[in-house]
Amino acid sequence: MCLKYSEQDTRAKFIDPQLKQDEWDEDFIIREYFFTAGRKLSGNRRGKQLYVDYLLKYNNTPLAIIEAKRYDKEPTHGLQQAIDYAQKLKVDTVFSTNGKKIYEFSLTTGRGKFIDNYPTPQSLYNSKFSTNKNLKAELHKIPFYLTGSMKPRYYQDIAVREVMDAIADNQQRILLTLATGTGKTFIAFQITYKLFTARWNVDGVHRRPRILFLADRNILADQAINTFNPLEKDLIKINGDEIRSRNGQVPTNANVFFAIYQAIAEKENIGGYYRQYPPDFFDLIIIDECHRGAANENGSWRDILTYFSSAVHLGLTATPKRSDNIDTYNYFGKPVYEYSLKDGINDGFLTPYKVKRIRTNIDEYIPTKDDIIISGEIEDKIYNLSDFEKKIVVEDRTELIAQGILANIQEMDKTIIFCVNQSHALMMRDAINKYKNVSDPHYCVRITSDEGDIGKTLLEKFQDNDKDIPTILTSSQMLTTGVDAKSVKNVVLVRVINSIVEFKQIVGRGTRVIEGKDFFTIIDFTGATNLFYDDAWDGLPEAPPEMIVIKDEDDIEPIPNSPIEKPVDEEEEPDYAETDVDFQIEETSKKEKIVVKLKNGRNLKITDVEVRYVGDDGRPLTVSEFLDKLTLFLPNLFNSEEQLRELWSKPETRDELLAKLGQLGFDSEQLGTLKEMFEAEQSDIFDLLAFLSYNKNIISRVQRADATRAHAEFFNGYENQKAQEFLYFILERYKKDGIEELKRDKLSELIQLNGLGTTNDAAKVFGNVDNLITAFYRLQEVMYKAVS
């Protein structure tokens, strides 16, 4: 006889007792372990969270997962999904069971077999860790340092564990590659805390290690110090003030040291302060943003690392592996763990993005005899995007772009504009302030090295999520890394970017998650977002997308003529300062730039705005991919036009259908963009779905409402004139605001807006409450049958 136990019964009656019998204590078991947050969707909603039925741990180390099935199901039903989850969790063993049989699958060997009992925790642990078991066990046993309700994310736990194992295996150079915003500094702290607590060191004696956290910018070092605060009695920052207070001697009375390499490296006629330390002083050196130069043979970082060669070198980076970054991988070797931007977005730990590629009718400049040359010597050639601001300045173009930025952002959304250089950032700030509607003088500010302490203060205010002002920052290089501003909703590119390393760092300025931020927008004026299709991005290479013209920006007024100020010297792209003060970067002068005033009456405008959304592979979808993905999934949601009409006619099933579309990556924001692509902004999403699935004509909401009014038989069924007028009122609201007016919980508000009084008053008009609700639902059925 087949017993009809539920999955919950199977767990309680069979799986749990078997685990207990096989020495798996409750402390070693996590039931229904949710390890992702669910991809962020519009409307402050989330996609599906991933979880496993059981996660088995020992010594704080995940060892296996169990896929539990109902007693009457096959024991290996769902095994493939469990294997996928195990790969994501870096777990080597999967058990799949229905309570009667246990199937064990090893990801290491790729083989499976039926077993009678679960391996004991110790035996499973020993089979996973065959080398340096004592040190690994000691490091694993030390829990994370956590306060309050804080819990590590699954990938953070993996990253720390992989580094612990590499250190225990005497690996001298270790690399972690994790996307910006995923908590690399938190990971670095937990690594330090474990080693500090275990009293690990390269000498193998019982003492606390000496650890150097090396960064290239003060803002990064200071943020790290804040994260390491629980060890504040044992940490110190090596900088000019500290060394001067010790009469030129470096501090040694700590265990955790922080420095930017410029503060301790060799300078002209000055020996490097790092040489005051014995070469074997440090046990571990953590190099933040190590792609910048730590592995460069000619870099100052490399000199420091070579000097402290006996220490373990741990590199942290968010950048991808490619030719201009290959030295980092040659130095450190293959990353012990990688967590990509697309993983962070799909898991819900990073914010998704959309791309607005904006083109203007002055993306290239051809000199004419009517234009006025204010300064410099112009050549008879075409100046393209890479020439603007470096070789030639067209102030009218800067103002056009400023207007375009303001037209494509919400007024109070925090925005960072990445400019060509400091003078361009100044011009862009002034242009934004010229056309803005907000009166606050600090609405748009420039944050570059030239701004000094004022810039630091304004940046701190911008980073404060509780402050609206400053709202827009203009910068060049200063903000590519180190800006932890969760509320950034727009990243604007007005400079050409050829380095995917730099591009990925810039994209990372918008990925941090905060309540109310469903996505951020990359607004691209220079084609930099074509780097998404580089083979160094998260996935295989593909061609740039075809152009989708979403809207014309003719409504932007022509830029009025204005006098051009005296030109400033051209600036180099700023290098990172060889000092311990970030805001003292000097820029060198180059030959005089060409400054051009366009002839009177020339009409500059934005020609098109192309909108793309990121797919599961981390790349923005082309128009064909976007449509292919949607049309591929639609047959799984309804199997006929009639079923679509039926689902859409009822508020509850309509909401369920929209929720399913959102889970697949097509929420209201994306569907709205799709409507723009088909020039159907005034239409119902229903019409778009019917068009894509059954080639039905797309009609407007006005047409649908008017066709519904023509169904006199339906309306005449309500003898009370007020009842008919109320139903007509709903149609008018639908014309204006769409399906939001047709939700069940909207009914009481519609009654008040129509002047019928309370719900009880409206019920009397229709006879009773049931009749009122029936009429509301019946109207919608008529609406979606009115036009076939």
N, C-alpha and C positions, 0 to 999 in steps of 0.2 A: 504493500500500500504506500502511495506517495503522500507524505505529510505536507500540508500547505502552510508551512511556517513562513512568516514574513522575513525579510532580511534582518530586521531588528531582533526577531525571535531567534534566528539562526546565530546571530552574534552572541546573544545572551546565553543561549542554551548549549551551544557547541564550541564556537570560536573562543570566547573568553575563558571557559573552563580549561580548554586545551592549552591556551597560552599560559595560564597559571600553573598547570601541571608541568609545563616545560620551562619553568623558572623565570617567566617573564612577569616581574612584579609590576604593580600599577605605576610605579615611578618610571618604568621603561616604556610605557605605552601612551601614545597620544591618539585618541579616537577622533575621527573626522577632522583631520589636520588640514585647515585651509591655509594655503601657502601663497596665493596671489590675492590682490585686492579687487580684481575685475577691471577691465579696461574702462577708462572714463568715457562717458557718453554725455550728450547734451542734456540740459535740465537737471544737472547735479545727480545723474543716475550712473549706475555701474553695470558693466557687462558681467558675464558669468565668472564666479570665483572658482579656481581649481582647488580640489581637495582630494585627499586619499582617505580610505576608510580607517586604516590603522597606519601609524608611523611607529616603528620600533626603534628605540634608541638605547644606547649603553655608553657610559662614560661621556655623556653629552654629545654623542655622535650618532646620527641617523644611520642605521644599518640595513633596514628592510622596510618594505611596505606590504600591506595585506589588502588584496581586493576581495571584499566579502560579497558573496552572491546568496540568493535565496536557496533554501534547502532543496527545492525541486529544480533548480537551474544546474546547468553544466558547471563544474568547478572552474573551468578556464574561460568562461564567458566574461568578456571585458578585459582579458589579459593584456591585449595590445595597448589599450589606454593606460593601464597600470605601468607597462614598460616605458611608455612615453613620459609619464610622470616621474618614474624612477630616474630616467636619464636627466630630467630637468633638476631633480633633487640631488643628483650625484650619489644615488643609492645603488649598490651592486646587486641586491637580491630582491626578488618579487615573489610573494606567495599569493596564490589565488585559490579560494576555497569556498565550498558550499556547506561546510560543517561536517560533511561526510568524508570528503577527500581533500587532501592538501597537495597542491601542485607548486613546486619550487622552480623558479627560473633564474638563472645566473646571467646577468648582463656582461660579466667578464668573459664567460665561455660561449655565451649565446645558446646555451642548452638548458632544457628543462626536464623534470622528472617528478613523479608522484612520490611522496614521502609519508611516513606514518606519524612523525612528530616534528614539531618545529625545532631547529637547532637552539641550544641554550644561548643566552646573551653572550656569555664569555667565549663560547666556541665560535659564534658568528663574528665576534669582534676579533678573535685571534686569526681567523681565516682571512680577514680583510687587511690586517696589519701584520705583516710577516717580518719586517725589518725595524730595528730600533724601537721595539715595542714598549720598553719601559719609559723612555722619554716621551713618546707619543701619548701613552696612557696618562702620564703625569700632566702633560699640557692639555689633553682633552678633558680631564677631570675638573680643571679650573673653569668655573662658569663665567659667562660674560658679566661685566660690571654694568648693571642695569638699575635704574631708579624708577619709582612709581610704576606705571603700567607699561613702560617701555619694553618692547620685544624686538629682537633682531629679525630682519627679513631673511627669508630662506637663503638668498644668494649671499647676503652678508655673512651668515653662518658658514656657508661653503667656502667663501673667500678666506676667512680666518682659519678654518680648518686646513685648507690646502697649504697655506703659508706655514702653519704649525708643523705639518707633516714634512714640508720641504726643509724647514730648519732642522727638524729632528733627523732628516736624512743627510744632513751636512751640505746642503745646497748653498753655495756662496752667493749666487745671483738669482734673484726671484723677481718675477714681474706679475702684477695684477692689472688687468685691463677692464675697467668698469666705466659705464657711461656717466657723463656729468650729471650730478644730482642724485646719484644712487648711494651716497654716503661713504666715500673713500676714506674721509678723515675719521669717521666713526669706526670703520674697519681697522684703520691704523692704530687707533686708541685701544681697541680690544686686543689686537696683537701685542701691543706694548704691555697692556695690563696682565695678560697671561704670562708673558716672559718675565715681567717684573715680579709677579707673584710666585712663579716657579723658581726664581733666582737662576734662570738660565743665562749662560754667557759662553763665549767662544772658547774660554780657557777650560771649561768643564769643572770649575771650582764653585763652591757654594757662596755666591755673592750676587747681588742684583746687577743686572746689565746696565751699561751706559749706552744710551740710545740717542742718536742725532737725527732730528727731523729737519730736512733740508728743503727749502723752497726757493723760488726765485722772485717772490714779491711779498712785501710785508703784510698785505691784506690776507694772503694765503697762510702765512705763518701765524698771524694773530688769530685767524679763525680756528686754526688747529690748536692753538694754546687754549682757547675757550673750550674746545671739545675735550682736551686733556685735563681739564680743571680738577677732576678727582685726585690727580697726582700732583697738585700744585706745590706741595711741600718739597717735592723731589724734582721740580723742573725749573729751568731758567732759560732766558733768551739771550743769545750772544749778539750784542749789537754795540754800536759805538759808545753809547752812554754807559753800558755795563763795563766795557773794557776800560774806558777813561776813569770810571770810579775805582778801578783796581790798578791804577797807575800803569796802564798799558798791558796788563796781564789778562789772559782769558780766564773765565770762570771754570772751576773744576769741581765745585762742591754741589753736584747734583747728579741725577741719574738720567734725566730726560732733558736734552738740550734742543733748542730751536734756533735756527739761523736762516737768513737768506744768504745765498752763496756770495752775493756781491759784498756782504759785510765782512766776510772772512777770507775771501780769495785774494790773490796777489794783484796789486795795482802798480801803476808806474812808480818806480823808486820806493815801493813799500812792499815788504814781504807779507805773505798771506798769514793772517792770524791763526789759521788752522794749523800751521806748522809749530805753534807753541805747544800743541798737544803731542804726546808720544804717538807714533804711528799705530800702536795697538791699543789706544785709549778707548775707542768705541767698539762695542760688540755688534751693533746693528745701526745701519744708516738707512733711513726711510727717505726716498727722494720723491717729493711731490711733483706732479706734472713732469715726469722724467723725460718726456719726449722733447722738452725744450732744449736740452743740451747735455744732459747727464752722460749720455753715451757718445757724444761727439768727441772724436779724437783730439780736436783742437780747442775744446771748450774748457772754461774754468771749472765747471762741475767735474769734468773728467780728471783734472789735476787733483782735486780734493779726494775723489774716489780712489784714484791710484795711490795717493798717500796713505789712505786708511784701507788698504787692500785686504787686511786681515779680517775686517768686519764683514758681516753679512750685508749685502746691498739689496734692499727691497725697493723696486720702482713702482710707482703708481701713475697710471695714465688713463685718459678716456679716449685717446686717439686711435684710429685704425692702423693696421699694418700696411705700409705701402712704400714706394721707393724713396720718398723724401723723409721717411721715418724709420727706414730699415736698420739704421745704426742702433736704435734703441733695442731692437729685437736681437741684433747680433751680439749686443753687450749682455743683455739679461737672459737671452734664450726665449723659448716659447712661454707665453703666459701660463702660470699654474691654474689660472681661472680667468674666464672672460664673461662679462655680462654686458650685452649690447644695448644700444638705444632702443631698437625695436623690441627687445625682450622687456625692457622697462616700461615701454608704452603698452604692450600687449598684456603685461601682468598688472597694469594699473598703478605702478609706482612712479611713473613719469607721465606728464601731460602730453596728449597727442597734439599734432600741429596740422595746420593747413597752410598752403602756399598761395600767395597772390603775386603772380608775375605781372608787373606793370611795365608797359612800353609807352614811350612818348615819341613825338615826331621830331625830337632833337636828341635821339640816342646816338646820332653821329652829326658832326658839324662840317659843312663845306663852306669855306670862306667865300664871301661875296663882296663886290665893290661897295655895296651900300652899308655894310657893317662898319662900325667904328672900332679901330684898334686903339685901346687905351694905353697899353704898354706891351713891350716885347716885340719880337719879330715873327710874324706869321708866315707859314709856308703854304705853298699851293698844294694842299693834300687834304685827304679826308681824316678828320680827327674822330676817333671812335671812343667807346666807353672807357677804355683803359687810359686814354689821354686826359680826360676831364679831371681837373683839379691838380694834376701833376704837371702837365704841359700847358694846358689852356683852361681858363676860367670863363664861364658864361654865367653871369649872375642871374640872368633871366631864367636859365635852366634850373638853377638851384631853387629859385622861388617857385617854379612850376612843380618841382618834386616836393617841396614843402607843402604846397596846396594839395598835391596828390596824397601825401601821407595823412594830412588832416581829414581828407575826404574818405579815407579807407580805414579809419580807426574810430572807436568810440571815444568821445572827448576826454573821459577821465581814466581810460585804460593806460596803465603804466607801459611805457614804450622806450626801447633803446634804439637809437639810430647810429649805425656804424658807418663812419665817414672815411674819406681817403686819408686825411691827415688833420692836424690840429686846426689849421686855418680853415679848412673845409667844414670842420665841426663848428667853428665859430660862425661862419656864414650860414650854415644850416640852422643853428640856433636862432640867429637873427631873423631868418626867413620864416621860421615857425612862429616866432613871436609877432611877426608882422601880420600874419593871417589868422592867428588863433582867436577864439571867442572868449577864452578865460582871461580874466583881468589880473590874476595873481602874477607878480613879476617873476616868480620862481616856477611857473608852470613848465617852462622848457629851459634847461640849463646845460651848459657844456661841462663835461667831466673829462679833463685831460690833465697831463702833468703840469701844464702852465697855470692851472687854477689853484695849485697849492692846497693849503689848509681849508680854504673856502670850498674847494671841490670835494675834499674829504667829508666835510660836514654835510654838504648837499647830497653826496652819495649815501651817507648813513641815513638821512631822512628818506631818500628814495627807497632804501632797503627796508624801511619800517613799514610793515604791512598795514598798520593802522593809520598811516598818513597818505593823503592823496597827492600832496605837493612835496617835491617836484613830481611831475607826471611824465615828462619826456626828457630823456638824456640824449645829448649828442656826444659822440666820442670817436676815437680812431682805434687805438690799440689797447687803451687802459682797461676796458671792460670786457675783453675777450675771455678772460678767466677771472675767477675770484669774486664775482658778484653773485652773492646768494640772495637774490630778490625773488621770492616765491610768486609775487603778484604780477610779474612781467607778463603781459598778454600780447605784446607785439615786438618782434625783432625785425628791424628795418635795415636792409642792405642797400647802401647807395655807393658802395665801392666795389670794384672788381675783386673777386677772391679766387686765387688759383690753387691755394693750398687746402686740401681736404682736412688736414689737421686743424688749421685755423677755422675752417668752416664748421667743423663738428663742435669745436669749442664755443663758437658763437651761437649755434643752434641750442647748445646746452643752457644758454641764458634764460630760455623760456620754458624748460621742461619741468621745473619744480612744481610740485603739487600743492594746491591750497584750495580750501573750500570756495565754491562758486566759480572756479576757473575750469571750464570743461575742455578747453583747448587753447593753444596760442597760435598766432598767425605770423608767418615769415613773409614779410612784404619785400619783394625783390625787384629792384630797379635795374640790375646789372646782369642778370642771367646767372648769378652765383649758384642758384638752386639746381642748375644742371649737374652740379657735383653729386646730387642724390643718385645720379645714374652712373657714377664712376664705379669701377669694379672694386674699389677699396671701401665702398659703403657696405651696409649690412646685407650682403647677398651678391648675386652674379650681375655682371654689367648688362645694361640694356640701353637702347637708344633714347635720346631726349624725347619728351612727349610732343605730340602734335598740338598745335595751338588751338585753344578754346577761347573764343571771344565771348566774354560774359556780358560786358556792358560797355557802352561808349561814354566817355567822360567829357562830352561837349559842353556840359553845364558848368564846367570850371571856367571862370571868366578869364579873358586874356590878361596877361600880366602887364600892368601899367609900366611905362618907362620910368626909370628912377636913376639918379646919378650914381655912379660907381665910385666907391671910396678909393683912396690911394692903395695900390696893390701891396700885399705883404710878401715877404720872402717865401719861396717854396720850402716846405719842410720835408725832411726824410721821414720814412716810416720810423717811429721812435723805437730805439732799442730799449731793453729793460735796464734800468739804471744800475750802475756799479756803485751803489750806495745803499744804505739801509733806510732810505726815505723814498717811497715809491713816487711821490709827486715832485721829484726834482730831475726829471728827464730832460736833457738838453737836445734840441734839434738843430741841425746844421743848415746853413743857407745854401741854396743852389742858384743857378742862373735865373734871371728874371722870367717869371711866367708870362704867358700871353693872356691878356685880359681883353675880352671882346664885349662891346655893346651892340646888340642886334639892331637892325634898322627899324625905324618906327613902323608900326602897323603889322609886324610879323606876328602871326597868331600861333602861339605854342599851345599844345594840348596833349593830354594823355589819350592815346589812341585805343588802348584796350586793357582790360584787367582779366587775367586768366586765373581761375581758382582751381586748385587741386588738393585732394585729401590724401593722407598717408595710408598706405595699405598695410597688411599684416607683415609684409617683408621689410617695412621701414622706409619704403620709397613712396613718393607721391604717385597716385594712380593717374595714368593717362586717361583721356576721355573714353577710349575704347575699352581699357581695362576696367574703368569705373562702371561702364554700362554692362560689360561682360560679367563682372562679378555680381551685379544686381540681378540680371536676367537669369544667371545660373541658379540663384537661390530662390527666385520667385515661385517656381513650380513646387517647391517644398512647402510653401505657405498656403497656397490655394490651387485647386486643380481645374477650375473652370471660371469663366467670367461670371456665371451665376453665383458661384460660391464667393467670389470676391465681392460682388454686390451685397450678398447676404451678410458677410463678415463686416463690411464697411457700414452697413445700415444700422448696426447696433452699437451704441457707445462702448460697451464693455468689450465686445469682440474686436472692434476697431482699435481700441487701446492695446489689446493683446497683440494684434497684428503689427502695430507700430513698435511695440516693445520687442517683438521678434526681429523686426528689421533693424532696430537699434543694436541688438545683440550681434547681428551680422556685420555691423559697422556702418549702417545707413540710418542714422538718427535724424532728427528734424533739421539739424544744420546741413547735413549732406543732402538730404532730400530737397531742402530749399535751394541749394546750389544746382541740383539737377533740374529743378523747375526753371531756374534762370537759363540753363543751357538750352532748354526747349522753348524758351520765351513763354513760359506758362506760369509766371509769377502770380497771375490773378486766377489761377485754376486750383482745383482740389488735388491733393496728392493721389486720390482715387483715380483721377483721369490720367495721371502720369503712369500709374501701375497698369491701368487698362490698356493704355497705348503701348507700353513696352511688352506686355504679355499677349495682347489680342489685337493690336493695331487699331484700336478704337480711336475715334477723333477726340482730340483734347478740346474741351469747352471751358469757358470761364465760369466762375461761381455765379456771376450775374445771369448767365444763360441758364444755368441749372435752376437757380431760384425762380426765374421768370417762367421756365417750363413747368415748375412745380405749381406755381400760382394758377396755371391754366387748368389744373385738375380740379374743376369746380365740384365734381362729385364728392371728392374728399372733404373739401372745406364746407360744402353745403350740409354735410353730415352733422355739423355742429350748429344748432339753431341759434344759440346765443351769439349775438354779434360780437361781444367782447372776446369770446373764445376764438372766433375766426380772426379777429384783429390781433390777438396774441400770437397765433400761428403765423400770420403774415409778418409780425414783428420779428419772430425768430428768423425768418427768411432774410429779412433786411440785415439783421446782425450777422448772419452767415455770409452775405454778400461782402460785408465790410471786413470781418475778422476771420472767416473761415471756420474750420471744424472745431476750433476751441469753443465756439458758441454752442456746440451740439453735445458737449459732455454732460453726463447725468448730474454731476455736482454743480453744474452751471444753472440748473433749472430755477432754483430759488432766486438767484441774482437776476435772471431774465424777468421773473415775475415782478420784482421790485422796480427794475428799470422800465418796464412797460406800464407801471402805475396801477397794477392790479391789487397792490397791497401785500398781504402776507400769503403764504402758501395755502393757508386755510381759505382765504378769500378767493384765491384762484380756483381752488377745488370746488367751491360753490358754483363758479361760473361754468365748470365742466360737469357738474353733477356730483362728483366726489373725487377723492385723491387718486384712486385707481384710474378713473377716466382721464384725469389730467396727465398722469404719467404715460398712459397708453397713447394719448394723442401726441405727446412729445416723441415717443418712439415711432409711432405710425407715420408721422410727418417725415421722418428720416428715411423710412422705407420707400415712401412715395418719391422723395427727392432723388434717390439713387436708381429708381426705375423710370423716372420721368424722361430721361434721355438714354436711349439704348444705342 
